[in-house]
Amino acid sequence: MTTRVLVVDDSPLVRMLAGKALDSMGCEATFAEDGRQALDVLGPGIDVALVDRNMPVMDGPALIRAIRERDDLGGMKLVLMSATDEADGAASAEAFGTDAFLMKPFNREQLTRLLAELVR
């Protein structure tokens, strides 16, 4: 079964790098530039959403709240991404109700390990 991942980040570079890593892992990636755009492409088939904390239009915490309010997305795993300090980021991820935190910049190995833990 192919893991479907939504990458939500306002940085084209982060979306490109995540896309290449996900492609090399055999994942199917969908992309959005901000939370509002992510809501337009979200659906029950997405397994994991990688959500940047700081974005224009709708930031990561607002998107996470919106996802958690939707019954049809209950099984989706949510990962908060940020370039902030890892301890602060992990605390924020827990406070916002996500399943994990991913410090940016990240590499393919970190992303692979995280997805393996989330979709076991």
Stockholm file with secondary structure:
# STOCKHOLM 1.0

chainA/1-120         MTTRVLVVDDSPLVRMLAGKALDSMGCEATFAEDGRQALDVLGPGIDVALVDRNMPVMDGPALIRAIRERDDLGGMKLVLMSATDEADGAASAEAFGTDAFLMKPFNREQLTRLLAELVR
#=GR chainA/1-120 SS CCCEEEEECSCHHHHHHHHHHHHHTTCEEEEESSHHHHHHHCCTTCCEEEEESSCSSSCHHHHHHHHHTCGGGTTCEEEEEESSCHHHHHHHHHHHTCSEEEESSCCHHHHHHHHHHHTC
#=GC SS_cons         CCCEEEEECSCHHHHHHHHHHHHHTTCEEEEESSHHHHHHHCCTTCCEEEEESSCSSSCHHHHHHHHHTCGGGTTCEEEEEESSCHHHHHHHHHHHTCSEEEESSCCHHHHHHHHHHHTC
//
